Amino acid sequence: RLQGDWSSDVCSSDLNPATLEVRYRGLSIAEVLDLPIAEARDFFANVPMLQPGLQALDEIGLGYLALGQPANTLSGGEAQRVKLAAELGKSSSGKTLYLFDEPTTGLHFVDVARLIRVFRRLANAGNTVLVIEHHLDLISACDWVIDLGPEGGAGGGEVVIAGTPTEVAACPRSTTGKYLQPRG
């Protein structure tokens, strides 16, 4: 049984001695909770019911997190991706609206590419994925872009253009379009 505070990493002192004596495939529960998700997939390969969740977490770029990572230590982007992984594990009706606010914040470009693949998969299944974003790789991968502006804050608020990334790039009034042009 876990004892102690989940606000810090789980360590041996958080577990009672009887629990630490229990081993699964040679590891204690503390050692299992310290496994990165990517390694936990292999470790639990013979437990089919765990695979969809672990695979979804790894697929969206969270394979580096420890299996026992406390939720209150996740960044905002990590927390959004954990929620996305939970959705990926469910049966999709193809009629779900997914809304994300700056999901690429703090992500390495490799993880942005992973996220784009997941978003495409959701959209290809008939779902709608709405993303508020400034990351040009993600914007370039969108089917439809709504560019608000012409500036930020009080200077914004109107739809400058709505269309494909190519159409946005061709709009002289679009600041986003100016940055999309070299990607053409």
Backbone as CSV, one residue per row, in Angstrom:
resi,resn,N_x,N_y,N_z,CA_x,CA_y,CA_z,C_x,C_y,C_z
1,ARG,0.849,-1.171,0.000,0.000,0.000,0.000,0.888,1.225,0.000
2,LEU,0.539,2.201,-0.818,1.336,3.426,-0.859,1.089,4.250,0.382
3,GLN,2.148,4.796,0.887,2.042,5.696,2.020,2.844,6.930,1.678
4,GLY,2.472,8.034,2.238,3.244,9.239,1.999,2.567,10.167,1.017
5,ASP,3.315,11.112,0.541,2.808,12.213,-0.267,3.133,11.988,-1.735
6,TRP,2.109,12.031,-2.608,2.312,11.853,-4.044,2.896,13.097,-4.695
7,SER,3.117,14.170,-3.935,3.650,15.382,-4.549,5.144,15.254,-4.854
8,SER,5.773,14.218,-4.354,7.170,13.982,-4.699,7.264,12.625,-5.372
9,ASP,8.391,12.347,-5.972,8.566,11.062,-6.642,8.416,9.926,-5.640
10,VAL,7.846,8.836,-6.113,7.708,7.663,-5.261,9.094,7.088,-5.026
11,CYS,9.402,6.801,-3.784,10.675,6.163,-3.471,10.431,5.109,-2.406
12,SER,11.444,4.365,-2.084,11.313,3.263,-1.144,10.676,3.695,0.168
13,SER,10.978,4.886,0.646,10.451,5.329,1.936,8.949,5.593,1.883
14,ASP,8.363,5.695,0.704,6.927,5.910,0.575,6.139,4.615,0.673
15,LEU,6.819,3.491,0.688,6.161,2.186,0.685,6.484,1.445,1.966
16,ASN,5.500,0.698,2.453,5.776,-0.050,3.675,6.680,-1.239,3.351
17,PRO,7.398,-1.739,4.343,8.379,-2.808,4.092,7.783,-4.060,3.466
18,ALA,6.577,-4.445,3.864,5.960,-5.650,3.292,5.723,-5.475,1.804
19,THR,5.341,-4.287,1.391,5.101,-4.012,-0.032,6.409,-4.082,-0.813
20,LEU,7.476,-3.561,-0.224,8.778,-3.568,-0.901,9.335,-4.978,-1.089
21,GLU,8.878,-5.908,-0.276,9.346,-7.283,-0.411,8.700,-8.000,-1.597
22,VAL,7.553,-7.524,-2.030,6.857,-8.153,-3.155,7.607,-7.790,-4.427
23,ARG,7.847,-8.809,-5.241,8.580,-8.606,-6.495,7.723,-9.104,-7.650
24,TYR,7.793,-8.401,-8.764,7.171,-8.846,-9.997,8.260,-8.836,-11.045
25,ARG,8.538,-9.993,-11.611,9.600,-10.151,-12.588,10.909,-9.516,-12.102
26,GLY,11.169,-9.679,-10.801,12.425,-9.231,-10.215,12.440,-7.798,-9.707
27,LEU,11.360,-7.023,-9.922,11.340,-5.626,-9.492,10.314,-5.401,-8.386
28,SER,10.657,-4.505,-7.458,9.702,-4.092,-6.432,8.724,-3.092,-7.050
29,ILE,7.650,-2.786,-6.327,6.683,-1.819,-6.846,7.340,-0.451,-7.043
30,ALA,8.246,-0.073,-6.155,8.945,1.217,-6.312,9.760,1.225,-7.602
31,GLU,10.423,0.115,-7.897,11.230,0.028,-9.125,10.336,0.029,-10.366
32,VAL,9.184,-0.623,-10.268,8.239,-0.619,-11.387,7.725,0.801,-11.636
33,LEU,7.384,1.513,-10.561,6.878,2.880,-10.712,7.934,3.843,-11.249
34,ASP,9.199,3.504,-11.076,10.290,4.337,-11.608,10.593,4.051,-13.083
35,LEU,10.020,2.981,-13.642,10.277,2.654,-15.049,9.730,3.745,-15.967
36,PRO,10.500,4.179,-16.952,9.925,5.053,-17.976,8.816,4.292,-18.717
37,ILE,7.796,4.994,-19.156,6.660,4.371,-19.829,7.113,3.521,-21.005
38,ALA,8.090,4.006,-21.767,8.587,3.236,-22.923,9.145,1.880,-22.477
39,GLU,9.841,1.837,-21.347,10.363,0.573,-20.834,9.249,-0.275,-20.222
40,ALA,8.274,0.379,-19.605,7.153,-0.337,-18.988,6.354,-1.103,-20.044
41,ARG,6.283,-0.574,-21.256,5.598,-1.298,-22.347,6.222,-2.673,-22.542
42,ASP,7.550,-2.728,-22.580,8.243,-4.005,-22.747,8.113,-4.868,-21.493
43,PHE,8.249,-4.237,-20.335,8.188,-4.964,-19.073,6.840,-5.670,-18.898
44,PHE,5.760,-4.992,-19.327,4.411,-5.539,-19.192,3.880,-6.098,-20.518
45,ALA,4.774,-6.532,-21.381,4.365,-7.071,-22.690,3.411,-8.251,-22.552
46,ASN,3.519,-8.997,-21.456,2.653,-10.162,-21.258,1.353,-9.808,-20.519
47,VAL,1.056,-8.516,-20.371,-0.186,-8.066,-19.728,-0.959,-7.243,-20.760
48,PRO,-1.732,-7.915,-21.612,-2.404,-7.238,-22.730,-3.279,-6.057,-22.338
49,MET,-3.934,-6.112,-21.188,-4.841,-5.022,-20.819,-4.092,-3.710,-20.532
50,LEU,-2.806,-3.759,-20.254,-2.023,-2.549,-20.004,-1.471,-1.936,-21.284
51,GLN,-1.358,-2.725,-22.322,-0.680,-2.281,-23.540,-1.328,-1.072,-24.228
52,PRO,-2.662,-1.013,-24.393,-3.222,0.158,-25.095,-2.886,1.489,-24.420
53,GLY,-2.981,1.535,-23.091,-2.670,2.776,-22.380,-1.208,3.149,-22.461
54,LEU,-0.339,2.161,-22.261,1.101,2.425,-22.339,1.510,2.810,-23.753
55,GLN,0.933,2.141,-24.746,1.243,2.459,-26.136,0.801,3.882,-26.480
56,ALA,-0.399,4.270,-26.041,-0.900,5.622,-26.327,0.000,6.674,-25.689
57,LEU,0.415,6.465,-24.444,1.302,7.421,-23.775,2.638,7.532,-24.496
58,ASP,3.184,6.399,-24.923,4.452,6.392,-25.643,4.299,7.041,-27.017
59,GLU,3.198,6.738,-27.683,2.952,7.254,-29.043,2.881,8.776,-29.078
60,ILE,2.363,9.383,-28.029,2.247,10.841,-28.029,3.446,11.530,-27.395
61,GLY,4.512,10.755,-27.202,5.767,11.358,-26.778,5.977,11.446,-25.282
62,LEU,5.255,10.645,-24.504,5.440,10.670,-23.060,6.177,9.440,-22.539
63,GLY,6.842,8.731,-23.432,7.563,7.525,-23.048,8.665,7.759,-22.041
64,TYR,9.110,8.996,-21.885,10.180,9.327,-20.948,9.674,9.471,-19.512
65,LEU,8.368,9.684,-19.331,7.824,9.853,-17.982,7.898,8.545,-17.210
66,ALA,8.115,8.645,-15.915,8.085,7.458,-15.062,6.643,6.989,-14.932
67,LEU,6.451,5.697,-14.872,5.127,5.112,-14.741,4.387,5.690,-13.533
68,GLY,5.098,5.936,-12.448,4.481,6.474,-11.239,4.590,7.974,-11.097
69,GLN,4.792,8.688,-12.192,4.953,10.148,-12.159,3.713,10.790,-11.541
70,PRO,3.868,11.549,-10.469,2.712,12.217,-9.870,2.093,13.214,-10.850
71,ALA,0.782,13.232,-10.926,0.077,14.098,-11.869,0.373,15.574,-11.622
72,ASN,0.569,15.944,-10.363,0.793,17.362,-10.069,2.201,17.839,-10.419
73,THR,3.027,16.962,-10.970,4.363,17.366,-11.410,4.445,17.489,-12.929
74,LEU,3.330,17.242,-13.625,3.318,17.325,-15.089,3.202,18.771,-15.529
75,SER,3.819,19.099,-16.655,3.629,20.420,-17.254,2.230,20.466,-17.861
76,GLY,1.785,21.646,-18.245,0.469,21.774,-18.873,0.365,20.957,-20.151
77,GLY,1.423,20.983,-20.966,1.424,20.214,-22.208,1.412,18.714,-21.954
78,GLU,2.160,18.285,-20.936,2.158,16.865,-20.594,0.782,16.435,-20.113
79,ALA,0.151,17.270,-19.285,-1.181,16.941,-18.771,-2.191,16.827,-19.916
80,GLN,-2.113,17.735,-20.897,-3.003,17.653,-22.057,-2.780,16.353,-22.822
81,ARG,-1.516,15.967,-22.965,-1.217,14.743,-23.710,-1.623,13.485,-22.942
82,VAL,-1.581,13.529,-21.604,-2.080,12.397,-20.819,-3.582,12.245,-21.067
83,LYS,-4.306,13.367,-21.089,-5.739,13.314,-21.387,-5.978,12.772,-22.793
84,LEU,-5.158,13.190,-23.742,-5.276,12.696,-25.108,-5.030,11.192,-25.150
85,ALA,-4.026,10.725,-24.421,-3.738,9.286,-24.386,-4.937,8.521,-23.828
86,ALA,-5.581,9.072,-22.818,-6.765,8.413,-22.256,-7.866,8.313,-23.312
87,GLU,-8.019,9.347,-24.128,-9.020,9.325,-25.198,-8.656,8.313,-26.278
88,LEU,-7.370,8.225,-26.594,-6.926,7.285,-27.626,-7.212,5.841,-27.226
89,GLY,-7.256,5.597,-25.927,-7.523,4.255,-25.448,-8.993,3.867,-25.509
90,LYS,-9.871,4.838,-25.763,-11.310,4.572,-25.821,-11.726,4.233,-27.242
91,SER,-12.877,3.625,-27.363,-13.457,3.393,-28.683,-13.969,4.725,-29.215
92,SER,-13.631,5.031,-30.445,-14.023,6.303,-31.035,-15.320,6.173,-31.824
93,SER,-16.198,7.135,-31.612,-17.441,7.176,-32.379,-17.224,7.877,-33.712
94,GLY,-16.093,8.576,-33.829,-15.851,9.365,-35.036,-16.657,10.655,-35.039
95,LYS,-17.207,11.011,-33.881,-18.034,12.223,-33.779,-17.621,13.076,-32.592
96,THR,-16.355,12.998,-32.233,-15.863,13.715,-31.057,-15.152,14.989,-31.476
97,LEU,-15.372,16.054,-30.709,-14.651,17.312,-30.900,-13.543,17.359,-29.860
98,TYR,-12.299,17.437,-30.326,-11.143,17.568,-29.451,-10.668,19.009,-29.534
99,LEU,-10.463,19.647,-28.393,-10.021,21.033,-28.344,-8.730,21.103,-27.543
100,PHE,-7.680,21.647,-28.165,-6.370,21.760,-27.529,-5.900,23.208,-27.576
101,ASP,-5.325,23.658,-26.466,-4.798,25.008,-26.365,-3.284,24.927,-26.253
102,GLU,-2.595,25.294,-27.324,-1.128,25.318,-27.376,-0.498,23.995,-26.923
103,PRO,-0.903,22.863,-27.503,-0.369,21.573,-27.052,1.105,21.352,-27.365
104,THR,1.704,22.178,-28.220,3.112,21.975,-28.565,4.065,22.722,-27.637
105,THR,3.530,23.498,-26.697,4.384,24.291,-25.816,5.412,23.409,-25.116
106,GLY,6.670,23.749,-25.311,7.763,23.034,-24.660,8.145,21.712,-25.296
107,LEU,7.522,21.356,-26.415,7.811,20.065,-27.031,9.004,20.145,-27.973
108,HIS,9.764,19.090,-28.001,10.834,18.901,-28.965,10.175,18.678,-30.329
109,PHE,10.848,19.032,-31.417,10.255,18.913,-32.744,9.835,17.480,-33.069
110,VAL,10.530,16.496,-32.512,10.159,15.094,-32.737,8.798,14.810,-32.102
111,ASP,8.569,15.363,-30.914,7.292,15.161,-30.233,6.164,15.931,-30.912
112,VAL,6.485,17.071,-31.511,5.477,17.806,-32.289,5.034,16.938,-33.472
113,ALA,5.983,16.310,-34.141,5.648,15.430,-35.270,4.775,14.267,-34.809
114,ARG,5.063,13.709,-33.642,4.230,12.625,-33.088,2.807,13.119,-32.845
115,LEU,2.715,14.298,-32.255,1.408,14.875,-31.946,0.604,15.115,-33.225
116,ILE,1.265,15.590,-34.264,0.596,15.816,-35.546,0.062,14.490,-36.097
117,ARG,0.845,13.427,-35.994,0.372,12.103,-36.463,-0.865,11.650,-35.693
118,VAL,-0.870,11.880,-34.390,-2.035,11.498,-33.578,-3.247,12.337,-33.972
119,PHE,-3.056,13.638,-34.162,-4.166,14.500,-34.578,-4.726,14.053,-35.926
120,ARG,-3.838,13.704,-36.860,-4.289,13.207,-38.176,-5.114,11.933,-38.032
121,ARG,-4.628,11.038,-37.180,-5.359,9.786,-36.961,-6.759,10.057,-36.414
122,LEU,-6.869,10.990,-35.468,-8.176,11.328,-34.908,-9.089,11.915,-35.987
123,ALA,-8.544,12.824,-36.792,-9.344,13.450,-37.855,-9.725,12.434,-38.927
124,ASN,-8.805,11.562,-39.295,-9.098,10.542,-40.310,-10.177,9.573,-39.846
125,ALA,-10.368,9.462,-38.532,-11.418,8.596,-37.985,-12.763,9.317,-37.940
126,GLY,-12.808,10.560,-38.451,-14.062,11.303,-38.513,-14.265,12.310,-37.401
127,ASN,-13.309,12.413,-36.493,-13.416,13.374,-35.392,-12.969,14.754,-35.861
128,THR,-13.283,15.764,-35.060,-12.835,17.126,-35.326,-11.786,17.492,-34.289
129,VAL,-10.652,17.992,-34.748,-9.565,18.400,-33.862,-9.368,19.898,-34.046
130,LEU,-9.667,20.656,-33.008,-9.533,22.108,-33.024,-8.360,22.475,-32.126
131,VAL,-7.391,23.195,-32.701,-6.165,23.493,-31.968,-5.895,24.991,-32.019
132,ILE,-5.690,25.579,-30.861,-5.240,26.964,-30.764,-3.722,26.867,-30.671
133,GLU,-3.034,27.393,-31.670,-1.611,27.099,-31.765,-0.859,28.169,-32.542
134,HIS,0.432,28.305,-32.227,1.330,29.201,-32.952,2.471,28.442,-33.629
135,HIS,2.589,27.159,-33.370,3.699,26.366,-33.901,3.478,26.157,-35.403
136,LEU,4.414,26.643,-36.207,4.243,26.628,-37.662,4.188,25.221,-38.259
137,ASP,4.900,24.264,-37.678,4.817,22.900,-38.203,3.401,22.353,-38.049
138,LEU,2.795,22.616,-36.902,1.432,22.140,-36.688,0.454,22.898,-37.591
139,ILE,0.598,24.209,-37.682,-0.293,25.003,-38.536,-0.188,24.523,-39.990
140,SER,1.018,24.263,-40.444,1.223,23.791,-41.815,0.551,22.451,-42.079
141,ALA,0.386,21.649,-41.033,-0.206,20.317,-41.179,-1.734,20.332,-41.101
142,CYS,-2.309,21.479,-40.815,-3.768,21.571,-40.644,-4.503,21.531,-41.988
143,ASP,-5.732,21.053,-41.923,-6.607,21.099,-43.095,-7.170,22.502,-43.283
144,TRP,-7.416,23.192,-42.170,-8.075,24.496,-42.208,-7.500,25.366,-41.116
145,VAL,-7.200,26.613,-41.444,-6.629,27.559,-40.495,-7.532,28.783,-40.419
146,ILE,-7.807,29.222,-39.201,-8.516,30.485,-38.992,-7.497,31.424,-38.366
147,ASP,-7.085,32.427,-39.127,-6.061,33.366,-38.671,-6.752,34.592,-38.108
148,LEU,-6.556,34.825,-36.813,-7.142,35.986,-36.148,-6.099,37.080,-36.049
149,GLY,-6.545,38.306,-36.107,-5.598,39.417,-36.022,-6.297,40.731,-36.273
150,PRO,-5.675,41.643,-36.935,-4.389,41.526,-37.607,-3.204,41.556,-36.653
151,GLU,-3.429,41.928,-35.389,-2.368,41.911,-34.387,-2.877,41.147,-33.184
152,GLY,-2.097,41.129,-32.098,-2.538,40.503,-30.866,-3.249,41.500,-29.970
153,GLY,-3.875,41.003,-28.918,-4.516,41.854,-27.918,-5.574,42.768,-28.520
154,ALA,-5.511,44.048,-28.139,-6.515,45.024,-28.589,-6.473,45.238,-30.101
155,GLY,-5.354,44.925,-30.747,-5.232,45.093,-32.192,-5.720,43.894,-32.978
156,GLY,-6.290,42.922,-32.285,-6.740,41.702,-32.957,-8.231,41.512,-32.832
157,GLY,-8.645,40.274,-33.021,-10.047,39.956,-32.812,-10.872,39.774,-34.056
158,GLU,-10.319,40.043,-35.219,-11.082,39.819,-36.441,-10.477,38.645,-37.211
159,VAL,-11.314,38.017,-38.002,-10.818,36.935,-38.844,-10.118,37.575,-40.038
160,VAL,-8.802,37.390,-40.122,-8.021,37.929,-41.233,-8.254,37.059,-42.460
161,ILE,-8.181,35.751,-42.267,-8.440,34.802,-43.347,-8.743,33.440,-42.728
162,ALA,-9.552,32.686,-43.419,-9.816,31.291,-43.053,-9.644,30.477,-44.330
163,GLY,-8.838,29.451,-44.240,-8.591,28.619,-45.414,-7.496,27.613,-45.161
164,THR,-7.021,27.022,-46.220,-5.928,26.059,-46.114,-4.637,26.803,-45.760
165,PRO,-3.630,26.107,-45.276,-2.354,26.787,-45.012,-1.806,27.516,-46.252
166,THR,-2.005,26.941,-47.419,-1.549,27.589,-48.659,-2.300,28.893,-48.891
167,GLU,-3.600,28.900,-48.656,-4.399,30.122,-48.819,-4.002,31.171,-47.789
168,VAL,-3.735,30.748,-46.556,-3.294,31.688,-45.522,-1.937,32.275,-45.905
169,ALA,-1.032,31.457,-46.415,0.294,31.924,-46.815,0.213,32.957,-47.935
170,ALA,-0.815,32.870,-48.767,-0.963,33.797,-49.898,-1.662,35.104,-49.518
171,CYS,-2.173,35.197,-48.294,-2.911,36.393,-47.864,-1.947,37.469,-47.382
172,PRO,-1.892,38.613,-48.068,-0.941,39.664,-47.681,-1.222,40.262,-46.295
173,ARG,-2.458,40.187,-45.817,-2.806,40.761,-44.501,-2.465,39.824,-43.347
174,SER,-2.138,38.585,-43.645,-1.940,37.588,-42.601,-0.494,37.537,-42.118
175,THR,-0.306,37.853,-40.842,1.027,37.721,-40.252,1.440,36.256,-40.243
176,THR,0.512,35.379,-39.896,0.800,33.937,-39.915,1.209,33.515,-41.320
177,GLY,0.494,34.030,-42.315,0.787,33.705,-43.708,2.197,34.056,-44.111
178,LYS,2.713,35.171,-43.600,4.085,35.581,-43.918,5.100,34.530,-43.437
179,TYR,4.815,33.927,-42.292,5.718,32.901,-41.754,5.505,31.553,-42.416
180,LEU,4.300,31.319,-42.933,4.031,30.057,-43.636,4.614,30.046,-45.049
181,GLN,4.810,31.209,-45.664,5.281,31.297,-47.045,6.549,30.482,-47.322
182,PRO,7.582,30.603,-46.495,8.796,29.836,-46.802,8.573,28.328,-46.750
183,ARG,7.503,27.889,-46.088,7.217,26.472,-45.952,6.468,25.952,-47.159
184,GLY,5.827,26.886,-47.930,5.022,26.661,-49.100,5.017,25.341,-49.642
